[in-house]
Amino acid sequence: MRTSRDRKRIRKQTRRQKLQRLRQRLADASGPAERQRLIEKIRRVSPTAPVPER
């Protein structure tokens, strides 16, 4: 059985991994529409996370 501390840690790890994958996709993105869509996803996952300019 998981404690709230474990759930909190797992949620944080999952969010961090998702942000890393989205940032990598953003770096590989080709068009401005795709970049904008990925930036919106990053903002949804973590509103305070910095988004790389290029």
N, C-alpha and C positions, 0 to 999 in steps of 0.2 A: 504494500500500500504506500502510495506516495504522500509525502508531507507537503504542506504549502510551500515550504522552502525549496523542495525539489521541483515542484511545478513551476515556481517562479524562475528557477535557474534554467530549466528546459525551455521555457517560453523565451527567455532572454537569448539563449544560444540559438534557437530557431530563428528569431528575428534577426540576429547578427548574421547568420548564414544566408538568410534570404536577402539582406541588404548587400552582402558581398557579391552574391550572384547577380542581383540587379545592377550593381555598379559595374560589374564586368560586362554585362550585356550593354550597358550605356556606353562604355568605352568602345565596344565593337559596333555600335549602332551606325548606320549609314546615313539615314535621312533625318531632317529636323522633326518630322511628324513622329517617327519612332522614338527619337530622343525625348520629345515632350511627353509621350505616353509612358515611357519608363520613369521619367522624373515624377510624374503624377503617382505612379505606383510606389516609388521610394517615399514620397511624402505621406502616402496612406499608411505605409508600414511603420514609419517613424518620422513624425512631423518635425522633430528637432534635429534630425540627422543632417549633416552637411552634404550637399549635392555638388559633385565636382563640375566645374564649368566646362572643361573639355577633356 
